[in-house]
Amino acid sequence: MQIPVKRWYEAAEKRYSRKKYQKKEISKFTLRSYEKFLEELNQIFPEVRIELFKEDISKLLPALEGKYGSITGAPYFIAIIVEKEGDYCWEKAGYAGEAALLEATDLGLATCWTAGRYKEEKSKVDLELEPDERLAAVSPLGFSSENYLFSQNFISKLFPRHDRKSLDDLCEGGFDSDWPGWMKNALKIARIAPSRLNRQPWRFKVESDRIIVECKGTPTAYRRLECGIALLHLEIGAKDGGVNGKVEFGGEGIGSFKKEH
Ligand SMILES: Cc1cc2nc3c(=O)[nH]c(=O)nc-3n(C[C@H](O)[C@H](O)[C@H](O)COP(=O)(O)O)c2cc1C
């Protein structure tokens, strides 16, 4: 799948987690366009599928043990589903899931990564999981009803991403302003990736033609997923910075973006 670099770069910059939703329906045109996109996205990794449900997310949320905060009102949601034993399935869930959230953001829809241990018996929506599948995360989809003026988003606009660690702290050996422009652009956008409780488990190791994502702490399933999100952001930023290349999962660290010569 060809990444729409400019659109997703802008989406990554403007995306914030939204928890309160209006009952408003998404237009048929937008839904069709999004469903078509998901069909394409679902081709990239056999280990991950992302499904759109035209159901109120509140029917599913009680089944997510360990989720936090309250998400209300969203009339649609997406489910990010992994093959439990699939290669790098959690990293790929993060990468593909974030692609789905950025595309939604670009279509003017609000989102919020939401994850917890799924207890099927407590859900009022049948996700039709196969025995070898597990629900990795969901996101509501719709129109935010949060009061813009008083919301965190307004503050975040005044103080862009004050809530993230500095690149000096995230890069091994500190940030070097002499790194090539594409690297600095990649790191800038990877830094603002979303993570559970905003814990930002990714650490970046910069080499001459690649950036490696390492995991701080035990690489649990969710930390690996979050590093997968950061890997997509790295790729978007690197390509926006003018280089070609691709993400590789595994190897040193959780994965890396490597520039092609
Ligand atoms: C894997 C994952 C799980 C998350 N789970 C929840 C959750 O259960 N409840 C919630 O309100 N937000 C959840 N979030 C959203 C984070 O709290 C949010 O991304 C982070 O605080 C950064 O804020 P931002 O998304 O507005 O940039 C989750 C994010 C990720 C990536």
The ligand as an SDF file (V2000), in Angstrom:
LIG
                    3D

 31 33  0  0  0  0  0  0  0  0999 V2000
   -2.6310    1.0580   22.8360 C   0  0  0  0  0  0  0  0  0  0  0  0
   -3.3480    2.2480   23.3880 C   0  0  0  0  0  0  0  0  0  0  0  0
   -4.3410    2.0680   24.3460 C   0  0  0  0  0  0  0  0  0  0  0  0
   -5.0540    3.1530   24.8530 C   0  0  0  0  0  0  0  0  0  0  0  0
   -6.0530    2.9240   25.7510 N   0  0  0  0  0  0  0  0  0  0  0  0
   -6.8090    3.9670   26.1840 C   0  0  0  0  0  0  0  0  0  0  0  0
   -7.9080    3.7410   27.0900 C   0  0  0  0  0  0  0  0  0  0  0  0
   -8.1810    2.6030   27.5180 O   0  0  0  0  0  0  0  0  0  0  0  0
   -8.6630    4.8040   27.4370 N   0  0  0  0  0  0  0  0  0  0  0  0
   -8.3850    6.0780   26.9820 C   0  0  0  0  0  0  0  0  0  0  0  0
   -9.1140    7.0020   27.3340 O   0  0  0  0  0  0  0  0  0  0  0  0
   -7.3270    6.3240   26.1580 N   0  0  0  0  0  0  0  0  0  0  0  0
   -6.5580    5.3050   25.7520 C   0  0  0  0  0  0  0  0  0  0  0  0
   -5.4990    5.5450   24.9040 N   0  0  0  0  0  0  0  0  0  0  0  0
   -5.2210    6.9150   24.4500 C   0  0  0  0  0  0  0  0  0  0  0  0
   -4.0190    7.5470   25.1990 C   0  0  0  0  0  0  0  0  0  0  0  0
   -4.3920    7.8940   26.5110 O   0  0  0  0  0  0  0  0  0  0  0  0
   -3.5480    8.7610   24.4020 C   0  0  0  0  0  0  0  0  0  0  0  0
   -3.1550    8.3610   23.1180 O   0  0  0  0  0  0  0  0  0  0  0  0
   -2.3420    9.4510   25.0660 C   0  0  0  0  0  0  0  0  0  0  0  0
   -2.7200    9.9540   26.3260 O   0  0  0  0  0  0  0  0  0  0  0  0
   -1.8100   10.5960   24.2130 C   0  0  0  0  0  0  0  0  0  0  0  0
   -2.7930   11.5410   23.9440 O   0  0  0  0  0  0  0  0  0  0  0  0
   -3.2380   11.9210   22.4660 P   0  0  0  0  0  0  0  0  0  0  0  0
   -3.7260   10.6450   21.8020 O   0  0  0  0  0  0  0  0  0  0  0  0
   -4.3400   12.9360   22.6280 O   0  0  0  0  0  0  0  0  0  0  0  0
   -2.0410   12.4600   21.7400 O   0  0  0  0  0  0  0  0  0  0  0  0
   -4.7590    4.4740   24.4150 C   0  0  0  0  0  0  0  0  0  0  0  0
   -3.7280    4.6460   23.4710 C   0  0  0  0  0  0  0  0  0  0  0  0
   -3.0460    3.5630   22.9570 C   0  0  0  0  0  0  0  0  0  0  0  0
   -2.0120    3.7840   21.9180 C   0  0  0  0  0  0  0  0  0  0  0  0
  1  2  1  0
  2  3  1  0
  2 30  2  0
  3  4  2  0
  4  5  1  0
  4 28  1  0
  5  6  2  0
  6  7  1  0
  6 13  1  0
  7  8  2  0
  7  9  1  0
  9 10  1  0
 10 11  2  0
 10 12  1  0
 12 13  2  0
 13 14  1  0
 14 15  1  0
 14 28  1  0
 15 16  1  0
 16 17  1  0
 16 18  1  0
 18 19  1  0
 18 20  1  0
 20 21  1  0
 20 22  1  0
 22 23  1  0
 23 24  1  0
 24 25  2  0
 24 26  1  0
 24 27  1  0
 28 29  2  0
 29 30  1  0
 30 31  1  0
M  END
$$$$
